[in-house]
């Protein structure tokens, strides 16, 4: 009797999305679509949406903090981590803050068990140099 295996569908679009996200770090479906259409001009937004949802559900990519307009952003880094979000350019940068900051937050909010990852907002170095403030 043969053992049945679940075969995960890995389309050329899924492979391209993972590769592109590794280069970009973080991106929305729209940002991915713009880049992917350079190689696949007929690619639809629906196909990108389905592929990113499938990849995220499999743990191949992660869901990052939303973009300013509310769009879902995806992350190449699937390990638990925090983020810094620039208020000016909307850039998202990976950070490792939880172990350093969470004890302070837990002491400040007595009686609650804080969980989850952190997103810290501010102005990035590039925007500061450009006169972002």
C-alpha positions as CSV (number, residue, x, y, z in Angstrom):
1,X,0.0,0.0,0.0
2,X,1.5,3.3,-1.1
3,X,1.7,6.2,1.4
4,X,-0.2,9.2,0.1
5,X,1.8,12.5,0.1
6,X,0.4,16.0,-0.2
7,X,2.2,17.7,-3.0
8,X,2.5,21.4,-2.6
9,X,1.9,23.4,-5.8
10,X,4.9,25.5,-6.5
11,X,4.3,27.6,-9.6
12,X,6.8,29.8,-11.4
13,X,5.0,32.7,-9.8
14,X,5.5,31.4,-6.3
15,X,9.2,30.8,-6.9
16,X,9.6,34.3,-8.4
17,X,7.7,35.9,-5.5
18,X,10.0,34.2,-2.9
19,X,13.1,35.2,-4.9
20,X,11.8,38.8,-5.3
21,X,10.9,39.2,-1.7
22,X,14.4,38.0,-0.6
23,X,15.8,40.8,-2.7
24,X,13.2,43.5,-1.6
25,X,12.8,42.4,2.0
26,X,9.2,43.6,2.3
27,X,6.6,44.3,-0.3
28,X,2.8,44.6,-1.0
29,X,1.0,42.6,-3.6
30,X,1.0,45.7,-5.8
31,X,4.7,46.2,-5.5
32,X,5.3,42.5,-6.3
33,X,3.0,42.8,-9.3
34,X,4.9,45.7,-10.7
35,X,8.2,43.9,-10.5
36,X,6.9,40.5,-11.7
37,X,5.2,42.1,-14.7
38,X,8.7,42.9,-16.0
39,X,9.1,39.2,-16.6
40,X,5.5,38.1,-16.8
41,X,3.6,41.0,-18.6
42,X,0.3,39.2,-18.5
43,X,0.3,38.4,-14.8
44,X,-2.8,39.3,-13.0
45,X,-3.2,40.9,-9.5
46,X,-5.4,37.9,-8.6
47,X,-2.7,35.5,-9.3
48,X,-0.2,37.4,-7.2
49,X,-2.7,37.6,-4.4
50,X,-3.4,33.9,-4.4
51,X,0.3,33.0,-4.6
52,X,1.2,35.3,-1.7
53,X,-1.7,33.9,0.4
54,X,-0.6,30.3,-0.4
55,X,3.1,31.1,0.4
56,X,2.2,32.8,3.7
57,X,-0.1,29.9,4.8
58,X,2.8,27.5,4.1
59,X,5.3,29.6,6.1
60,X,7.4,30.3,3.0
61,X,6.9,34.1,3.5
62,X,5.6,36.0,6.4
63,X,3.0,38.7,6.8
64,X,4.6,42.0,7.9
65,X,3.0,45.2,9.3
66,X,0.6,46.8,6.9
67,X,1.6,49.6,4.6
68,X,0.4,53.1,5.3
69,X,-2.5,52.6,2.9
70,X,-3.6,49.5,4.8
71,X,-2.2,47.0,2.2
72,X,-0.9,43.7,3.4
73,X,2.9,43.6,3.3
74,X,4.8,40.4,3.0
75,X,8.2,39.6,4.5
76,X,11.0,37.4,3.2
77,X,12.1,36.8,6.8
78,X,9.9,34.1,8.3
79,X,11.6,34.0,11.7
80,X,9.8,36.0,14.5
81,X,11.2,39.6,14.5
82,X,10.2,43.2,15.1
83,X,10.1,46.1,12.7
84,X,10.9,49.8,12.4
85,X,8.5,51.7,10.0
86,X,9.5,55.0,8.6
87,X,6.7,57.6,8.8
88,X,8.1,59.5,5.8
89,X,9.0,56.9,3.1
90,X,7.1,53.9,4.5
91,X,10.3,51.8,4.5
92,X,10.1,48.8,6.8
93,X,13.3,47.5,8.4
94,X,13.7,44.3,10.4
95,X,14.7,44.7,14.0
96,X,15.2,42.5,17.1
97,X,13.6,44.5,19.9
98,X,11.3,42.1,21.8
99,X,13.7,40.7,24.3
100,X,15.1,44.2,25.1
101,X,11.8,46.1,25.2
102,X,9.2,43.7,26.4
103,X,10.3,43.6,30.0
104,X,9.9,47.4,30.2
105,X,6.5,47.2,28.6
106,X,5.4,44.4,30.9
107,X,6.5,46.5,34.0
108,X,4.5,49.5,32.6
109,X,1.3,47.6,31.9
110,X,0.7,45.8,35.2
111,X,-1.6,42.8,35.2
112,X,-1.4,42.0,31.5
113,X,0.6,39.4,29.6
114,X,2.0,41.1,26.5
115,X,2.6,38.9,23.5
116,X,3.3,39.4,19.8
117,X,6.0,41.4,18.0
118,X,6.7,45.1,18.0
119,X,6.6,47.7,15.3
120,X,8.3,51.0,16.2
121,X,7.6,54.1,14.0
122,X,9.8,57.1,13.4
123,X,11.9,58.6,10.6
124,X,14.7,56.6,9.0
125,X,18.2,57.7,8.5
126,X,17.8,58.4,4.8
127,X,14.8,60.6,5.4
128,X,16.6,62.5,8.2
129,X,19.5,63.2,5.8
130,X,17.0,64.4,3.1
131,X,15.4,66.8,5.6
132,X,12.5,64.5,6.4
133,X,11.8,66.3,9.6
